[in-house]
Amino acid sequence: MTKVDIFSGFLGAGKTTLIKKLIAEAFKGEKLVLIENEFGEIGIDGGFLKDSGIEITEMNSGCICCTLVGDFGEALKKVMKQFTPDRILIEPSGVGKLSDVIKAIQDVAGEAGITVNNFIAVVDAGKAKMYMKNFGEFFNNQIEYAKTIILSRTQNVSQAKLEETIGLIREHNDKAVLITTPWDELTGEAILKAMEEKSNFEEELLEAAGICPECGHHHEHGEECHHDHHHDHDEDEHEHHHHDHDEDEHEHHHHDHDEDELEHHHHDHDEDEHEHHHHDHDEECGCGHHHGHEGHHHADEVFASVGIETGRKYTEEEISERLEKLDSSAYGVILRAKGIVASTEGEWIHFDYTPGEAEVRRGSNDVIGRICVIGSQVKEDMIRELFK
């Protein structure tokens, strides 16, 4: 039976980096397929991963719910027929709800011949508080439904900040395996071993999502399932790992902002505006799906994506300067930017941005320069002008 691992995580948490590490260090000898669901018009991560030698299927859509429920089942069956992989890695959109992904996969699991192996949430240790406060409907859902929670960039935060983040996470999920050790101090095998620890938590997660752990069918709230379920509620204690590690071994360009400054600068004044656009009761989305949970909103109600294709050549300094400008509120609440563009020096520049932090590096060539910027209340015209 083909295993399926779901790697959720809010915008810029480090899902792609984690997947690359696991491919290199933990999944050797396995036949892999990666399915990505990008939020926006232009897929970027496939370019970051193409040197890994695995099959990549990208699905680009502004509405993860519609894409997963509709096209996703067919995509899974096609992948199974064409590649018969040992393991399928699914990287949903950073603004996708993990509960939606779980439901969509369980709906087709039996027919496609797959089994869901793990629900993973990657969480940026330094930004969890900020994202919980301002985008909790999406951010918290990924934590609440995760079987394994892997903190990223723990080497960049103080012990006090790390403990605060752990406390906030445990308020939403006190059963998941939690990994806090900096990734450079862990092998991919060690991460995979922790991910695949067995517990009864998976059954609880499926039941919370309205899915029968026995038959895999989705049941509406209150609907009885005619199976005899025997649940052992004893939970093993999971050890929390952390080693102090202050040096960032990656070539990141850090901007001198702390989380509180970012939170005040980017988000506090936006919360009421976000709430103003939401509906407080059961609603039906434009795709015809009825959402019966209070506060269930589509990603495209809150977030917007700007995709840019360009033949322009840049210097690394020009890209760094543009990314730093995104920290101001002039362009909206920018949560993520990434791209692959040609360099004036004849090579290609790869870049990643999250609030207060940017990485600019050299990477493999692409057929055209591509830039993707994601955020809330995004000022598209100004962003296009910025990268002209």
C-alpha positions in Angstrom: 0.0 0.0 0.0 1.4 3.4 -1.0 2.0 5.7 2.0 0.8 9.3 1.8 2.5 12.0 4.0 0.9 15.5 4.1 3.3 18.3 4.8 1.2 21.3 5.9 2.6 24.6 7.2 1.8 28.3 7.0 3.4 30.5 4.3 7.2 30.3 4.5 7.4 27.8 7.4 10.0 25.7 5.6 7.9 22.8 4.1 10.0 22.6 0.9 13.3 22.7 2.9 12.1 19.9 5.2 10.9 17.7 2.2 14.3 18.2 0.5 16.1 17.1 3.7 13.9 14.0 4.0 14.4 13.1 0.3 18.2 13.3 0.7 18.5 11.6 4.1 15.4 9.5 4.9 13.6 8.3 1.8 16.6 6.8 0.0 15.6 3.7 -2.0 11.9 4.7 -2.1 10.0 5.6 -5.2 8.6 9.0 -4.5 6.1 11.4 -6.0 5.6 14.9 -4.7 2.3 16.6 -5.3 2.2 20.4 -4.6 -0.8 22.6 -4.4 0.4 26.2 -4.8 -1.7 29.2 -3.8 -1.5 31.4 -6.9 -1.0 31.4 -10.6 2.7 30.5 -10.8 4.4 27.4 -9.3 7.8 28.1 -7.9 8.8 25.3 -5.6 9.0 22.7 -8.4 12.0 24.7 -9.6 13.6 24.4 -6.2 13.0 20.7 -6.1 13.7 19.6 -9.6 17.3 18.6 -8.9 16.1 16.1 -6.3 15.3 13.5 -9.0 11.7 12.8 -8.0 8.5 13.2 -10.0 6.7 16.5 -9.2 3.1 17.3 -9.9 2.1 20.9 -9.3 -1.5 22.0 -8.9 -2.0 25.8 -8.9 -5.2 27.2 -7.6 -6.5 30.0 -5.4 -9.1 27.7 -3.8 -7.5 24.7 -2.2 -10.9 23.3 -1.1 -12.2 23.1 -4.7 -8.9 21.8 -6.1 -8.5 19.0 -3.6 -12.1 17.8 -3.5 -12.4 17.9 -7.3 -9.2 17.5 -9.3 -7.1 16.1 -6.5 -8.8 12.6 -6.4 -8.2 12.2 -10.1 -4.6 13.5 -9.8 -3.9 10.9 -7.1 -5.3 8.0 -9.1 -3.3 9.1 -12.2 -0.1 9.3 -10.1 -0.7 5.8 -8.8 -1.4 4.4 -12.2 1.6 6.1 -13.9 4.3 5.8 -11.2 3.1 3.2 -8.6 5.2 5.0 -5.9 6.1 3.7 -2.5 5.3 7.0 -1.0 3.5 10.2 -2.1 4.4 13.5 -0.5 1.7 16.1 -0.5 2.6 19.7 0.1 -0.6 21.7 0.3 -0.8 25.5 -0.1 0.6 27.4 2.9 -2.9 28.9 3.4 -4.7 25.5 3.1 -6.5 24.0 6.0 -5.1 20.6 7.0 -8.5 19.3 7.8 -9.7 19.9 4.2 -6.7 18.0 2.9 -7.2 15.1 5.2 -10.9 14.8 4.1 -10.1 15.1 0.4 -7.5 12.3 0.6 -9.6 10.0 2.7 -12.4 10.4 0.2 -10.3 8.7 -2.5 -7.9 6.6 -0.4 -9.7 3.3 -1.0 -10.2 3.7 -4.7 -6.7 5.1 -5.2 -5.0 2.3 -3.2 -3.3 4.6 -0.7 -3.1 4.9 3.0 -2.6 8.2 4.9 0.6 7.8 6.9 1.2 11.1 8.6 -0.3 14.6 9.0 2.6 17.0 9.5 2.6 20.7 10.4 5.8 22.7 10.0 5.7 25.8 12.2 8.2 28.8 12.2 9.2 29.1 15.9 9.6 32.8 15.7 6.3 33.7 13.9 3.8 31.3 15.5 2.4 33.9 17.9 2.0 36.5 15.2 0.2 34.1 12.8 -2.0 32.7 15.5 -3.2 36.1 16.4 -3.8 37.4 12.9 -4.6 34.4 10.8 -5.6 31.8 13.4 -8.4 30.2 11.4 -5.9 28.9 8.9 -2.7 28.6 11.0 -4.4 27.0 14.0 -6.2 24.4 11.9 -2.8 23.1 10.6 -1.6 22.6 14.2 -4.9 21.2 15.5 -5.0 18.4 12.9 -1.3 17.5 12.9 0.0 14.2 14.0 3.5 15.5 14.0 4.5 19.2 14.6 8.0 20.2 13.4 9.3 23.6 14.5 11.6 25.4 12.0 14.3 28.0 12.7 14.4 27.2 16.4 18.1 28.2 16.2 17.0 31.8 15.6 14.9 32.2 18.8 15.7 32.5 22.5 14.9 29.7 24.9 12.1 31.9 26.4 10.6 32.5 22.9 10.8 28.8 22.1 9.1 27.8 25.3 6.4 30.4 24.6 5.8 28.9 21.2 5.7 25.4 22.6 3.1 26.5 25.1 0.9 28.2 22.4 1.1 25.1 20.2 0.2 22.8 23.1 -2.9 24.9 23.8 -4.2 23.7 20.4 -2.7 20.2 20.2 -1.3 18.5 23.3 -0.9 15.0 21.8 1.1 15.4 18.6 4.8 14.5 18.4 6.7 17.8 18.7 10.1 18.2 17.2 12.0 21.4 18.3 15.7 20.5 17.7 17.3 22.6 14.9 17.2 20.6 11.7 20.9 20.8 11.2 21.3 18.8 14.4 19.0 16.0 13.3 19.3 13.5 10.6 16.5 12.9 8.2 16.2 9.4 9.5 15.7 10.7 13.1 13.0 13.1 11.9 11.2 10.3 10.0 11.4 7.9 13.0 9.8 10.6 15.2 7.2 11.3 12.5 6.2 7.6 12.2 5.8 6.9 15.9 2.5 5.1 16.3 -0.2 6.3 18.6 -4.0 6.4 18.9 -3.9 10.1 18.1 -4.5 9.4 14.4 -7.9 7.9 15.1 -8.8 10.9 17.2 -7.8 13.2 14.4 -9.8 11.3 11.9 -12.8 11.3 14.1 -12.5 15.0 14.7 -12.5 15.5 11.0 -15.7 13.5 10.7 -13.9 10.5 9.2 -14.3 6.9 10.3 -10.9 5.4 11.2 -12.2 2.0 10.3 -13.8 2.5 6.9 -12.3 5.8 5.9 -15.7 7.3 5.0 -16.6 10.9 5.8 -19.6 11.1 8.1 -21.5 14.3 8.8 -21.7 15.5 12.4 -24.0 13.3 14.4 -24.2 10.5 11.8 -23.6 7.1 13.2 -21.0 4.7 11.8 -21.9 1.1 12.1 -18.6 -0.3 13.2 -17.4 -1.6 16.5 -14.6 0.8 17.5 -12.2 0.0 20.3 -10.1 2.9 21.3 -7.3 2.8 23.8 -6.9 6.3 25.1 -3.6 5.8 26.9 -1.2 8.2 25.3 2.6 7.8 25.4 4.5 10.7 26.6 6.6 12.3 23.8 9.9 13.8 24.7 10.5 17.4 23.6 14.0 17.9 22.1 15.9 21.1 22.0 19.6 22.0 21.8 20.8 25.6 22.0 22.1 26.5 18.7 22.5 30.2 17.9 24.3 30.2 14.6 22.3 30.3 11.4 24.2 28.2 8.9 22.1 29.4 6.0 22.8 32.5 4.0 19.9 34.5 5.3 19.7 38.3 5.2 17.9 39.2 8.5 16.1 42.5 8.8 16.3 44.2 12.2 12.7 43.6 13.3 11.5 41.5 16.1 8.1 39.8 16.2 6.3 42.4 18.2 7.4 45.2 15.8 6.3 43.1 12.9 3.0 42.3 14.6 2.3 45.9 15.3 3.5 47.2 12.0 1.9 44.6 9.8 -1.1 43.1 11.5 -2.7 44.7 14.5 -4.6 47.3 12.5 -5.7 44.7 10.0 -7.6 42.4 12.2 -10.9 44.2 12.2 -10.7 44.5 8.4 -10.1 40.8 8.1 -13.1 40.1 10.3 -15.2 42.5 8.4 -15.0 40.4 5.3 -15.9 37.1 7.0 -19.3 35.5 7.6 -20.2 34.2 11.0 -22.7 31.6 10.0 -22.9 28.5 7.7 -22.0 29.5 4.2 -21.8 28.2 0.7 -18.7 29.1 -1.3 -18.6 30.0 -5.0 -17.7 26.4 -5.9 -21.0 25.1 -4.5 -19.5 23.5 -1.4 -21.3 24.1 1.8 -19.2 24.8 4.8 -21.1 24.1 8.0 -18.5 25.2 10.5 -18.7 28.7 11.9 -15.8 30.8 10.7 -15.0 28.5 7.8 -13.6 30.7 5.0 -11.8 30.2 1.8 -8.2 31.2 1.5 -9.0 33.6 -1.3 -11.3 35.6 1.0 -8.3 36.5 3.1 -5.2 36.0 1.0 -4.2 37.1 -2.5 -1.4 36.0 -4.7 0.5 38.0 -7.4 2.3 36.0 -10.0 4.9 37.7 -12.2 6.8 36.3 -15.2 9.7 38.3 -16.3 12.7 38.2 -18.7 14.5 40.9 -16.7 18.0 40.2 -15.2 18.7 41.3 -11.6 21.6 41.6 -9.3 21.4 40.0 -5.9 21.5 43.5 -4.4 18.5 44.6 -6.5 16.5 41.6 -5.3 17.5 42.1 -1.6 16.5 45.7 -1.8 13.1 44.9 -3.2 12.5 42.2 -0.6 13.4 44.6 2.2 10.8 47.0 0.9 8.1 44.4 1.4 8.5 44.8 5.1 6.8 48.1 5.0 3.0 48.2 5.0 3.1 50.1 1.6 2.5 46.9 -0.3 -0.1 45.3 2.0 0.5 42.6 4.6 3.1 40.6 2.7 3.6 37.1 4.2 5.5 35.3 1.5 7.5 36.0 -1.6 9.6 33.6 -3.6 11.1 33.5 -7.0 13.6 32.3 -9.6 15.0 35.1 -11.8 17.9 35.6 -14.2 21.1 37.2 -12.9 23.0 39.9 -14.6 26.1 37.8 -14.0 24.8 35.0 -16.2 23.5 32.7 -13.4 20.0 32.5 -11.8 18.9 33.9 -8.5 16.6 32.0 -6.2 15.0 33.9 -3.3 12.6 33.4 -0.4 11.0 36.0 1.8 8.9 35.9 5.0 8.3 38.9 7.2 11.6 40.3 8.5 13.7 37.7 6.8 14.9 37.0 3.3 17.3 34.5 1.7 18.9 35.2 -1.7 21.0 32.5 -3.3 22.3 31.1 -6.6 20.5 28.2 -8.1 19.6 26.2 -11.2 18.4 27.9 -14.3 14.7 28.2 -15.4 13.1 28.9 -18.7 11.7 32.3 -17.6 11.9 34.4 -14.5 9.1 33.8 -12.1 8.1 35.7 -8.9 5.2 34.9 -6.5 4.1 37.3 -3.7 1.4 36.3 -1.3 -0.3 38.2 1.5 -3.4 40.0 2.7 -4.7 43.2 1.4 -2.1 43.0 -1.3 -1.5 46.0 -3.6 -0.9 44.2 -6.8 -0.1 47.2 -9.0 2.6 48.4 -6.6 4.2 45.0 -6.4 4.3 44.6 -10.2 5.9 48.0 -10.3 8.4 47.1 -7.6 9.8 44.2 -9.7 9.9 46.0 -13.0 
